[in-house]
Amino acid sequence: MESPQTPEPATVHNIVFGALRRNLAGALHEPGVPAYDELATPWNLAVQASPAAVVEAANPGDVAEVVKFAAANGLLVAVQATGHGIASEMDGALLIHTRALDTFVLDVDKRTARIGAGVTWKTILSACEGVGLTGLSCSAPGVSVAGYTSGGGIGPMARTFGAASDRVRSFEVVTGDGELHQVSAQSDPELFWGLRGGKGSLGIITGMEFELLELPFIYAGALFFDAFHVENVLRTWAQWCPTLPGAATTSVAMMQLPPLPGVPEPLAGKFTIAVRYVYIGTADDGATWLAPMRSAGSLLMDAVGPMPSSMIGMVHSDPEDPLPAAEGHTLLADFPVAAATSLLEAAGPDSSSPQLMVEIRQFGGALAQEPAVPSALCHRDAPFGLCTVGVGPPPVLPAFRAHAGDLMTNMSPWAYGGTLPNFSAGSGAAGFAGNYTPAVLGKLTALAEYFDPSNVFRLGQVPER
Ligand SMILES: Cc1cc2nc3c(=O)[nH]c(=O)nc-3n(C[C@H](O)[C@H](O)[C@H](O)COP(=O)(O)OP(=O)(O)OC[C@H]3O[C@@H](n4cnc5c(N)ncnc54)[C@H](O)[C@@H]3O)c2cc1C
């Protein structure tokens, strides 16, 4: 790591950032050095991030220094842990990279984890392996716990255990005024409310403590069928979902995976459909509930069975390596067979859909219940979520986005009328507003005005002011 004291060639930015650099324990990198490129490049390579400088925060004090400096100098601040949910190109902003805030402590007796903001679910899941615990991970464990939880965190066990943000005990956060706060439901109920679901609109989380679950094993995985069975699988899934208990969480994904290393041979270069499934209970009960889907067509692969809960990432098998992606998202009020038919028209095997994946997640169950301590996460009662992911070189991504827009229009008869913050990065202020009810948006806006008076976070997912 570059030392913060290392003199660099004189540039305008050096002069501007000299005072800040001297106050940091971590390094500040400007364009033109490899560390800048490494840290400013997000996981989603479709976004060409171009911050004025990147600060690799070494401690919460660094985060506070950067925010104060930005506010005093009329600059904006962005935050990145992994770049899975990058909100903008961050033009001219100071980017705080959190990967070096990587401490974590598991308290096995209390069943809690205390982590720094750079820690990913992968780290937590493997640390929990062997002690019979787990957390409410993202479908993609490479995502940061803090970034995910700031948007609610709705993962592959959401119908059984609710949102990850419901399990937070406390945060350590630097608000837009540069103040470092220790925040719990008791100490600061408003900030605690807004940090759970409000994305990064109020502050940069530097650390957090959350509850773990005692859950060594799950009955989980995915069933894969080829293009011939897509129609029957999707229709069967639509009829099966309403019968499921809260112990089961499922999603279905139509996929066109390229023949690349890591893609299982039976799925590579083909149109396939995957039924993802997590059951919390005995393997026998899990298999009984899954039986209608197992018989919905001849299986290409049956990868559902008992597994350690640390392997939850196998359920979606989301890509791990960075790629250029255009994502679309909306929530659905229902997913009857007629909706499945519409989805097949827009994205089925005969549709010429360019999307790598079109996914429907079933929500409901525990997720639909308001948590004991209220949070800013809205639309918890939406029964289904729809996501599209198109992957390709940047010039083709606008066409993928246009296709996703047409697909959403096709599905509009079943629209819920809203979105989730974790699935709508990059959709601007209007997209941010779509994540919330008017009352919650109003409260978040008022809190943002109080905690971020200079609006330094406005390049991220924040309310319009
Ligand atoms: C393949 C894939 C699968 C996914 N699966 C799910 C899923 O199952 N459920 C779900 O809910 N979401 C899911 N997501 C969305 C994911 O949770 C968001 O993109 C999340 O913001 C990623 O957080 P990150 O910190 O890793 O990403 P980054 O791009 O580094 O950060 C994204 C945003 O998170 C916020 N953020 C990050 N760090 C902090 C911090 N320290 N303080 C405050 N705000 C912060 C900021 O708004 C930031 O702009 C998925 C995304 C991908 C790409």
The ligand as a MOL file (V3000), in Angstrom:
LIG
                    3D

  0  0  0     0  0            999 V3000
M  V30 BEGIN CTAB
M  V30 COUNTS 53 58 0 0 0
M  V30 BEGIN ATOM
M  V30 1 C -24.8800 -10.4770 -8.5810 0
M  V30 2 C -25.6460 -9.6480 -7.5900 0
M  V30 3 C -26.5230 -10.2690 -6.7130 0
M  V30 4 C -27.2480 -9.5100 -5.7750 0
M  V30 5 N -28.1270 -10.1420 -4.9320 0
M  V30 6 C -28.8190 -9.4130 -4.0210 0
M  V30 7 C -29.7030 -10.0300 -3.0870 0
M  V30 8 O -29.8470 -11.2470 -3.0590 0
M  V30 9 N -30.3870 -9.2410 -2.2250 0
M  V30 10 C -30.1940 -7.8940 -2.1580 0
M  V30 11 O -30.8060 -7.2340 -1.3090 0
M  V30 12 N -29.3310 -7.2850 -2.9930 0
M  V30 13 C -28.6650 -8.0060 -3.9270 0
M  V30 14 N -27.8020 -7.3840 -4.7800 0
M  V30 15 C -27.6430 -5.9340 -4.6920 0
M  V30 16 C -26.5770 -5.5600 -3.6740 0
M  V30 17 O -27.0290 -5.8110 -2.3660 0
M  V30 18 C -26.2950 -4.0700 -3.8220 0
M  V30 19 O -25.7620 -3.8450 -5.1060 0
M  V30 20 C -25.3680 -3.5290 -2.7440 0
M  V30 21 O -25.4360 -2.1210 -2.7660 0
M  V30 22 C -23.9410 -3.9570 -2.9640 0
M  V30 23 O -23.1670 -3.4530 -1.9240 0
M  V30 24 P -21.5760 -3.3280 -2.0650 0
M  V30 25 O -21.1260 -2.4690 -0.9430 0
M  V30 26 O -21.0120 -4.6770 -2.2180 0
M  V30 27 O -21.4510 -2.5630 -3.4580 0
M  V30 28 P -20.8530 -1.1180 -3.7470 0
M  V30 29 O -21.0780 -0.9140 -5.2120 0
M  V30 30 O -19.4860 -0.9820 -3.2400 0
M  V30 31 O -21.8100 -0.1230 -2.9600 0
M  V30 32 C -23.1090 0.0880 -3.4790 0
M  V30 33 C -23.8350 1.0980 -2.6530 0
M  V30 34 O -24.0630 0.5680 -1.3500 0
M  V30 35 C -23.9950 1.6280 -0.4100 0
M  V30 36 N -22.8530 1.3980 0.4730 0
M  V30 37 C -21.7820 0.6080 0.2780 0
M  V30 38 N -20.9740 0.6710 1.3390 0
M  V30 39 C -21.5470 1.5300 2.2000 0
M  V30 40 C -21.1780 2.0310 3.4760 0
M  V30 41 N -20.0600 1.6480 4.0850 0
M  V30 42 N -22.0090 2.9130 4.0710 0
M  V30 43 C -23.1550 3.3090 3.4890 0
M  V30 44 N -23.5440 2.8720 2.2870 0
M  V30 45 C -22.7450 1.9960 1.6650 0
M  V30 46 C -23.8090 2.9040 -1.1820 0
M  V30 47 O -25.0940 3.4200 -1.4980 0
M  V30 48 C -23.1150 2.4120 -2.4280 0
M  V30 49 O -23.2970 3.2810 -3.5330 0
M  V30 50 C -27.0820 -8.1150 -5.7310 0
M  V30 51 C -26.2030 -7.4860 -6.6220 0
M  V30 52 C -25.4850 -8.2360 -7.5430 0
M  V30 53 C -24.5710 -7.5380 -8.4990 0
M  V30 END ATOM
M  V30 BEGIN BOND
M  V30 1 1 1 2
M  V30 2 1 2 3
M  V30 3 2 2 52
M  V30 4 2 3 4
M  V30 5 1 4 5
M  V30 6 1 4 50
M  V30 7 2 5 6
M  V30 8 1 6 7
M  V30 9 1 6 13
M  V30 10 2 7 8
M  V30 11 1 7 9
M  V30 12 1 9 10
M  V30 13 2 10 11
M  V30 14 1 10 12
M  V30 15 2 12 13
M  V30 16 1 13 14
M  V30 17 1 14 15
M  V30 18 1 14 50
M  V30 19 1 15 16
M  V30 20 1 16 17
M  V30 21 1 16 18
M  V30 22 1 18 19
M  V30 23 1 18 20
M  V30 24 1 20 21
M  V30 25 1 20 22
M  V30 26 1 22 23
M  V30 27 1 23 24
M  V30 28 2 24 25
M  V30 29 1 24 26
M  V30 30 1 24 27
M  V30 31 1 27 28
M  V30 32 2 28 29
M  V30 33 1 28 30
M  V30 34 1 28 31
M  V30 35 1 31 32
M  V30 36 1 32 33
M  V30 37 1 33 34
M  V30 38 1 33 48
M  V30 39 1 34 35
M  V30 40 1 35 36
M  V30 41 1 35 46
M  V30 42 1 36 37
M  V30 43 1 36 45
M  V30 44 2 37 38
M  V30 45 1 38 39
M  V30 46 1 39 40
M  V30 47 2 39 45
M  V30 48 1 40 41
M  V30 49 2 40 42
M  V30 50 1 42 43
M  V30 51 2 43 44
M  V30 52 1 44 45
M  V30 53 1 46 47
M  V30 54 1 46 48
M  V30 55 1 48 49
M  V30 56 2 50 51
M  V30 57 1 51 52
M  V30 58 1 52 53
M  V30 END BOND
M  V30 END CTAB
M  END
